[in-house]
Amino acid sequence: MKNIIKIALVFTLVLGMASVALSQDHPCLMLTPESVENIRSQLGKAPLFDTELAKTIKEVDAEMEEGIFVPVPKDMAGGYTHERHKKNFFILQKAGNLFQITGNEKYAVYIRDMLLEYAALFPSLDLHPTNRSYATGKIFWQCLNDANWLVYASQAYDCVYDWLEPEQVAHLNEHLFRPLADFISVENPKFFNRIHNHSTWANAAVGMIGLVMDDEELVKRALYGLEDDGVDENEVDNDGGFIKVAGVRKAGFLAQLDYSFSPDGYFTEGPYYLRYAMSPFLLFGKSLANNRPDIDILNYRDGILLKAVYALLNQTDAQGQFFPINDAQKGMSWLSREVVAAVDIAYFHGGRDPMLLSIAQKQGRVLLDETGFAVARAIEKGLAIPFQQKSVAYVDGADGKKGGVSILRTDFGDGELCTVFKYSAHGMGHGHFDKLSFSLYDELGEIIQDYGAARWVNIDQKGGGRYLPENNTFAKQSIAHNTVVVNETSHYEGSVKKGEAHHPVPYFFDTEQGGIQISSAKDFNAYDGVGLHRTLILLEDESFRKPILIDVFKIDSDKERLYDLPIWFQGHLLQANFSYDAALNAMSTLGADDGYEHIWKEAQGSSEGEEAKITWFNHGRFYSLTSATTSGDELIFARSGANDPEFNLRHDPAFIIRRKATKNTVFVSVVEPHGAYNPVSEIPDSPFSSIESLEVVYDDARYTIFQFAKANGTKWTVMLSNMDTNADAKHLLEVNDNKFEWQGPYSISKK
């Protein structure tokens, strides 16, 4: 079969090369005449590239046989017209690459005929009939998708530009491409002139078609934004993207690079949207590298685009799925087309890092350009080495001073434990109210989850693929996350404006102590009069078969309040060490607002000792949560899905510790992976937790000390300094005739 594909491919190339000669001016975006010649001369030497080429030929040829369909737009995402126009721009771009690489004119004819169809349609279009976006498009229901179309169609146009008759070029420029670029930009300033992933697509679309058309005005507009957009200062649009701040213009592609990323490449909207935005960032970036070397875009801001690729790849679990920070659809991974482009471009322009090749191998795909070809050749030469995901603390904010996200990972031979700790800026319109929240993963996926977004992307039956009402009423609310909620009210009162005005602060981060990884952060603005301080510790110890996670959540308040700490565990509850009353005949909701109205109360108990323990089963493993409790704590089993008439929410379990009428307090818990169960052998291995006790010994504004022990008598003492991170500072505390002494912000002892 492989030989047949190669023979067919060579035959296509011979026919194509005989029929057309390439210009020295175009293509100029992702391909150049020189790179095309290099690829053609080495076909057959890069199997992954050859496979992608053959697959693309088969796909595009099949579409060409079906004919050209350019319907009048009417549908939301997931509907026929939306998906047809979306398929068109993908096929256009692929056909352009095929024309250049194979030289077969049939692909150029197809592109020409389809673009002429669009040129006939576009002038007749009013705004999309759905009118359900802050920036309604013409071809699609939102301008964002019109920009998507132009980013891909511009690449196709680039590939046939010199093949077209001059009058055809003039016609397309006048009736399609320039009007569409103007519509996306000057006619929609709130879409184009702001800092947001939507605007990155808009800037790239206008800039890329400007490069193809050699239209300097469009390129300048893309780089620097609109000079006069008629928008007031300090305005925030409905999607949370800032337009101007304190008189400083924040618009255009260069501003996106200046303000969307922290200095180490963290993207303020989170990894799901960085994955989406990486396409315009890197496609336009490479296009600028080919056409405007004076800008030196890939080294702009100390190489921020390439840093962002590594930050993106590291914000994934062991399966390569992105952590669902802020709005995110779960399951999105580094197999996506956007990350394929990111890996190929980063490899080609970022020093040829062999670790990136291992990601490309897992993706099993490459771009049909010089970057993809270079990756495929290097893989064929055996240069790939495994990509190392690492523990890291990312800062947030353009200046790196708006909190951040830390990732703690440990590999214990037959598995992995990874915790994600979020203390970042809000994340604009896609941000969630979840300060100091965390999630936990093993090598197979989630153990303690972040809900992600309430959305079914491109599923017509679910709101046309839009965010569902429950995204605002539940998924974004604090109770939907693993963080403390005060008085059943979300952080910042659920206000994006307040959320954007404040951020947590990192306290300390340390992964250099061998077996102890620790991250700590504080927040003083989520609630008036309340200070929040969380510390997460990933501990490896030979006394435990697998690493454990220690969670310390400290609260300082100016008065008594109600505190809820939910843990959204994934899996099936097996056992609890306390009695509870289950709702057998009818259930009530946990509350009336701020997400509580979407949570069923399934059972409720109360603390009966110094610790509460639950055990659950997931991924063939056993997990236990042991929590220090105080007298009167309510222990609640709950589940999402209440007040959800359209069944938009998942029905996920949670365990909630509720502490009433309390001023200052601390929640201390230990998550312990232990044992496994094989349904074939039907023999459980270590199904019970080995932790017998957990006790808070001392807690005040300055210090927190607690101890936990196993049944065999082995005891660990954890000592934390809550106000001093000086590594040389010495601490001494006497509690009930026991002396606790340590140096630095923390200490963990064992005896």
N, C-alpha and C positions, 0 to 999 in steps of 0.2 A: 504493500500500500504506500509506504514512504517513497519508494522508487517511482511509482506512478505519479504521486504529487510533485516530485522533483522534475520529472520529465514534462508534465503539464505546465509547471511554472516556467521552466526554461523556454518552452515553446511560446508561451504568452509573452515572455520578455523579448524574444527574438522578433516576433511580429510587431510588438509595440515599439521597440527601438527603431525598427525600419520605417515606422509611420510618422514619427514626430521627433523634432529636435528641440532640446530644452533651451530656454532663454537663460541669460546670465543674471537677470534681474529678479525673477520669481522662479521658485518659491523663496520666501524670505522670512517666514515665521518659524515654524518648527522644523522645516526642511530648508535646505539650501541646495543650489545646483551641485556644489562640491560634495555635500553629504550624500546626496542621491547617487552620485557617481561612485562614491566609496561603497555604499551599500550594494549597488548593482554588481560591482566587481568582486564582491566577497559572498554573494549568496551561495548557500550550501555549506558555509563554514560556521554557521550559528544556528543549530537546530531549533532552539526555542523561537528565534525570530522567523525562521522558515515555516515553522508550524503555525505561528500567529499569522503570517502572510497568507498561507494556504487557507486557513480558517476564515480570514477576512474576505478573500476572493470568493469563497463559497457563499458567505453571508450576503455580500453586496450583489453578487450575480443573481442570487435568489430574489432579492428585492427588485432588481432591475427587470427581471422577468415578470414580476407582478405588475409593474407599471408605476407611474408617478401619481401620487395622491396629495393634493394640496387643498384640503377642505376648508370651508368657511368656519372660523373658530366659533365654538359655542359651549364646550364642556369644561368642567373643572378637572383637576388632576385625576387621572384614572379613567376619564371618559375618552371616547373614541378620538375626537379631534385633538385633544391635548396629547394623547399618546402617539397619534399619527405624526403630528408636527415634531414631537420629541424624537421619534424614530428617524424622521427625515434628517434632522441635523446631525445625528450620529452617523447615518449612512453617507451623508454628504461628505463629512470629514474623512471617513474611511475611503470613500471613492477617490477623494483627492490624493490621499497617500498612494492608493493603488495606481492611479494614473502616473504619478511621478516614478514609482518604483518599477512598475511593469512597462510603462510607456504605452499602454493600450488605450487608444483614443475612445473606446466605448465608454470609459469612465468619465472622460471629459465631456462627452456628449450628454451623458446622464446628468452631470452636475449643471451644465449649461441649461438644459431643458428645465430642470427643476427650479433653478434660480430665476429663470424667465417667468415661470409660473408664479413664483412669489412676487416678482416685480409687477406682474399684472394684478395680483390680489391685494398687495399691501396698500396702494393708494386708495382703495375702496373701503378699507377697514376703519370703522369707528372704534371706540374703546370696547374691549371684550364685554359681551352682554352680561356676564355674571356680576360685574361691578362689586366684587367682594374683597378687594385688596386696597391697602392705603395707596398703592401705586398700580392701578389697573393697566394691564398690558393690552396689546392688540392681537398678536398671534396667540397669546396665552392669557390666562386669567390674571396673571401678575407680571409686571415689568421684569421681575427676576428671570422668568423663563424666556422672555424675549431676549434678555441679555445672554442667557445660556445658548439660545439659538444662534446669536450673532458670533459668540466666541467660536463655536464649531463651524458655522457656515463660512466665517472669514478664512479659516484654514483651507476649506475646500476652494473658495474663490482664489486664494493665493496660489493654489496648485494649478489652476487653469487660466490664470490672469493673462499670461502671455500667449496662450493658445487661442483665446477668444478673439473675435474680430473687434477692432477698435470701437465700432459703433455699439457692439453688444456691451462692452465695458462701460461706455458712456451711459447707456440705457440703464444698466444695473446700478451704477453709481448714483444716477439722478433719481431713479424711481424706487429703489429698494434700500441700498446700503446707507447713503447719506441721510435719507429721511428716517430710517430706523435708528441710526446713531443719534440724530437730533431728538427723536422721540424719547429715547432712553435717558438722555442727558438734559438738554435745555428745557424740554417739556415736562420733565419729572425731576425737579431739583431735590425734592425730599427723598427720592430714591437714589439719585446719583451723588449728591453732595453731602455725604455723611460718613461716619466710621461704622461699618457693619459689613457682614459677609455679603449681603445683597449688593452693596455698593462696590465691593471688590469685583464682582461679576460685571457690573455696569462699567466700571473703569476699564477693565480688561477688554470688554467687548468693543467699546468705542476706540480704545487705543490700538487694538489689533486690526480692526478694519481700517483705521487711519494709516497704519503702516502699509497695509496692502495697497490702499489707494494713493499712498504718498501724500496724504492730507495732513500737513503739519498742524493745522488748527485742531483737528480731532485728537492728534497725539498729545498736544499740549493740554487740551481739555481733560484727557484721560489722566495725565500725570499730575496735574495741579488743581483740578476741579473747576467748577464754574466761578467766574469772577464775581458775578452779581446774581445770587439765587433768590433774593427777596425774602430770605428766611431770617427771623429774629434770632439774636444771640441767646445762648443758653436754652434753646428749644430742644426738646426731646420728642421724637416722633412716636407714633403708636407702637412701633416695634422696638423702641428703646435705643435707637441709634442716635448718637449725638451728632449735631450738625455744626454748631459753632460753640465755643466755650471761651468766655471772657475776651471776646474780640479776636481770638486766634483762630484762623481758618483751619478746619480739620476736614479736608476733602481732597479727593484725587488719590491716585495709586500710591504716590510717595507718602502721603499722609496716612494711608492704610498701613503702610510698613512702619511708620513712626509711632502710631497710636494703638494698633490692634495687638501688638506683641509686647511682651516683657523683654528685657535684654537677653534672657536665655531661651526665647522662642515660645514661651507659653502664650496661648491665644486666649484672650479674655472671655470669649464666648464658650470655650470648652473644646475638647478634642473632636466631638461629633461635627461641630461646625467648622473647626479647622480642617478636618478631612474634606469637607465640602468646598471650603474656600481655597484649598491648596491648588485646585485646578486653575482658577484664574490667576492666582498669585504666580504660579510657576509657568503656566502657558504664556502669559504676557511677559513674565520675567525673562523667559528664554527668548521670546520674540524681540524684546528690547536688547538682550545681549547680542543677538544677531544683527540688529539694525542701528542701535544707539549705544555703541561701546563706550561713548563718552560718559554715560550715566553710571556705568559699571554696576549695574543693578544687582548682580549676584554677590557683590561685596558690600552692597549698601547696608549701612548700620551694622557694621562688623559681621556681614554675612547672615543677616537675620533670617532670610528665607531658608537657607540650608540648616540653620539651627532649629527652625520650626519643624523641619522634616523629622529630625531626630527626636524632638520633644513629642511629636505626634506618634511616632512609632513606639516610644517608651510609655505612652499613656494607654497601654493595652494590657489585657490579661494574657495568660500563657497561651491562649488560643488565638491571640491577635485581635480580639474584639475590644473596641474602644470603651473605656470607662464612661458610663452614662452621666457625666457631669453636666448639670444644667439640662436644657432641652436636648433630648437624644433618643433616637429609636434604637433599642437594643438589637444586637446582632450585627450591627455595622462593624466591619473589620478592615484589616489591611489588605484584604482581597479586593476591595472596591477599585473601580477604574481610576478614581482620583489618586489613590495611594500608589497604584501602578505607575502613574505618571510621576508622582513625587519621588518614588524610589529611583526610577530611571534617570530623571533629571538630576537628582542629588548625586547619584553615582557618577554621572558624566562630568558634572561641573564642580563636584565637591571633593576631589582628591581620590576618586576611585576606591572608596572604602569597601573592602571585600565583605564586610558584614552585611552590607546592603544587598549583596548578591544572594545571600541565603533567604532574605525576604522575597526577592524576585523569584527564587526557586519555588517557594511556597505559593506565590501568586500564580505561577505557571503562565504568565502573560508578560508581554513587553509592548512598548509603543513601537509603531512602525515608523521610526525615525532614527536619527543617529544615536540618540541616547539609548533607546531600546536595543539597537543593534550592538552597541558597546557592551551593554549588560549581558546580552545573549552570548557574545563572543567570549567574554570573561568567564561566564559559567561553563562554557564548553571547554575552556582551558583549565578548569578545576580550581579556580581562584577563590571560590566562595568559602567563607568561614561563618560559624553560627553568630547570629545577632544576639548581643548580650543586653537583655533588659536589666536595668539597674535600679537600686534605691537612689532617690534623688529628691531634692526640694526645689521646686520651681517657684520663682517669684512672679507676681502678677503686677500689671500696670506698666505703662510705657517707661516709667522711671524705676520700675522694680520695687516700688514702695507701697503697693496696695495688696498686701497679703500674699497668698500663694496656695500651692497644692504640693503636698509631699506624698511620695510613694515609698513604702517600705516593703522589701521583698526578701525572701529567704528560700533557698533551694536546699531541700533535705534529702536529696538522692532520688527517692521515688515519688517526689511531688514538690509542690511549691505552696507557700503561703504569702499572700500579698495584701496589704491594706492601703487604701487610698484615703487621705485626710485632706478635706477641703476647707481652707480658710482664706479663700480668694476674694477678689472684688465681685460685685454682683453678677456681672456678665451681660449687662444691657438687657434688652427685651427678652433674651433667651435665658436669663439667669433665674435661679431658684432661691427661695428663702431658707437656706440650709447652712447657716454659718456653723463651723466646727463639726460638720457631719463627716461620717466615714462609711466606707464599704469594705467588704472582705472577700477575698477570692482564694480558691485553691487552683491547681493546675487544670481543673475541668470547668471552672466557672464560678458563679456567685455562691457565697455562703451566707453573707449578710448583704442585702442588696440596696442600691439606690434605685428608686422606681423608674427613673428616666422620664420620658414624655408621654402624655396621653394623646397619641396620634398614630394613625395608620397611614404611612406615607404612600401617596399615589393609589390608595384604595378608594375607589369611587363611592362604595357603600358607606364609608365612614367619613362623611363631610367633605367628599371630594379630595381627600388626602390632607386637609388642613388640620391645624391643631384643634382638638375638640374642646368643648366648654370645660370638661373636667381637667384639662391641663392647667387652667387657671385656678379652678376651685379645689383641686386636690394635688395634682402632681407637683406643682410649684410650691405648695404650702409646706411649712416646716414639719408638721406632723407626719408627712409622707417620707421623711428622711430620718436617719439615725442621729438625731441631735436633740438637745433639751428644748422643750416648748414651755413657755411661761404663761400661766393663766389662759391656756387654750387659745393663744393668740400668736400668729406667725411673726417671725422676725421682721422688724421694720414696719410692722402693721400691714405687711403684704404690699408695701408701696415701692414700686421700681425707683421712683425719684429718691426716696429715703435710702433705699438700698445702694443706689449709685453714689450717694453722698458719703458713704462710710464703708469701712472694710475692717476685717480682723487684722491682728498683727502677729507675726511669728514670734515665738518665745525662744525656743532653741531647737536644734536639729543635730542629731549625732548618730552616725552609723559606723564609727571607727573603733568601737570597743570590743569587738569580737563576741558574737552571740547576742549582743544587745543593740537593737536599733530603736531610736526614740525620736518622736516629733511632738512638739508642744506649741500651742498657739492660744491667743486670747481675743475676746471680743468685748467691747464696752458700749456698743451702740445698738445692738439688736433690740434691746429693751431699755427704756429709761429706768435708771436706778439699779440696773443688774449688770454685774460683770460675769462673763463666762470664760472658763479656762479649761481646755481639754489637753490631755497628754496621752498619746498612744505609744505602747512599747511592744515591739516584736521580740520575743525572748526565745532563744535556743538554749536548751539545757539537756544534758544527757539523762536527766531524771524523767523527761517527757519524750515519748517516741517521736513526737512532731513538735514544731514550734508552737507557742501559745501567743495570744494577743491579750495584752493588759490595757484596759481602758479606764482612765481617770477623768471624770468630768466634774469640775469644781464650780460652784455658784456662790457669788457674793451679792447679797441683795440689801437694799435699804429698808425693807419691810418684809413681812411674811407673804408668801405667794404659793401658788400651786405649780408643781413642776412635773412634767411628763417626759420620760426618756423612752422612746420606742426603739425596738430592735426588730428590723424587718428581716427575720431569718428566712432562708429559702430551704424548703423541704418539708418533711412530715414530722410533726411533734410526736415524740415517743413517750416522754415522761416528765413530770414536774415533782419536786420534792415538797410541795405544799398542797393543801387541799383547796379546791375551788368549786364554785357553783356554775355549771354550764347552762347556757340558754337553750333548753331542749325543745321548747314549743314556739317561742317568739324571741326575736332579738330587737334590741334598741340600738340607736346610733350612739357613738361615743360623745358627740356634741352636736352643736347646731351650726357652726361656721368654721372658717379657716381650715377646711379640709376634714374636720371632725365629723361633719355630716355625711361623709363618704366612707366612714369606718363602722363596721358592725362590731358590737361588743359580744363576743362569743362565750366568754367565761370570765369570772372574777374571783380572786381569792385575796388573802392578805398574808403578810410576812409572819412566819411562826418561829423564826430563829434569827440567827445573825446573817444567814445567807439564803438566797433563793436560787434554785437550780432548775434549768430546763435542758432536755436533751432532744435533739432532732436528727433525722436521717436524710442525707442528700448526697448525690454522686457516688452512692455505694459506701459512704463514710458516716461515722457517728461524730456529732459535734455537741458540746455542752457549753452553756453559758452559766457561770456562777457569779452572782451579784450580791454584794454586801447590802443588806437592807436595814431599815430602822423600824421600830415599832409603829404600826399604823400604816405602813406602806401598802398601797393597793397593787395587786399583781393581776394584770389584765391580759387575756388572750383576745386578739382582735383580728379583723380581716377587712381589707379594702373591698369596695363594690356596692356600698349602700347608696341610696338616692342616685341611681344610675339607670334611668329607664331605657337607655339605648344600649346598655351593656358595653360601654366604652372602656371600662376599667378592668384590669386583671383582678382576680380575687386572691390576693396574696396575704399570708399570715404575718402577724406581728405579736411581739411580747412587749408590754408596756409596764414600766415601773412608775407608779404615780405617788408623789410625795406631797401631802397637803400641809397648808398652814405652817410653812417652814421659811426661815429667813436665809441663813447661810447653810450650805450643805455640800456634800460631795457624793457622787455616784461612782462606785468602783466595781468593775466587772472583769472577769477573765473568760476568754473564749478558748476552748480547748478542743482541738481535733484529736480523736482517739478511736482507733480501730476501724474495722470495715466489715462488710457483709457481702458474701457472694451468693446470689440466689441459686446458683447451680449446686454448690456444695451444701448450702443451707446451714452453714456454720458461722455464727457471729464471732468476730475477733475483737476483744476489748470493747464491748458495747457500753461500758459504764465509765463515767468520769473518775479520774484519779484524785481530783481535788476534793478534800474533805471539809475544809473551812476557809473562810475569807473574812477578815475583820479589819475595820478601820481603827487604828490605834490612836491616831491624833490628827486633827485637822483644824487649822485656822488660816488667817490671811497669809502667814509666812510659810507654814510647813504643812505637808500632808504625809502621813506615815500609815502604811497598812501592811498586813501580813496574810499570806495564804500558805496552806500546808496540805501535804498528801497524807493518806492514811498511814503510811509507814513512818510518819513523824518528821519527814523532811520539811523544813519551813523556809520560806523566802520572806525577806523584809525589804520593802520598797520605800525609799525616803526621797521626797521631792521638796525642793526649795521653790516656793511659788513666786518669789519676788527678786531673786538674785541668780543670774546665769553665769556669774564669774566662776571660771573653772578653778581658780585658786582659793575661792571663798571657803572657809571652814565653818561647819554648822554643828551645834551641840544642843541636844534637847533631852530633858529627863521627863519621863512619863511613867507614873506609878512605880517609882524606884528602878525603872529601866532606863538606861542611858543609850541614846541614839546619836551617833557621831559620824559625820561624813564630810567629804570635800566636793565642791562643784554643785551643779544644779540638781543632780540626782545620784542615787546609789542603790544598787540591788545586791543584797547579801543572802547567803544560803547557809543553812546549818542543819 
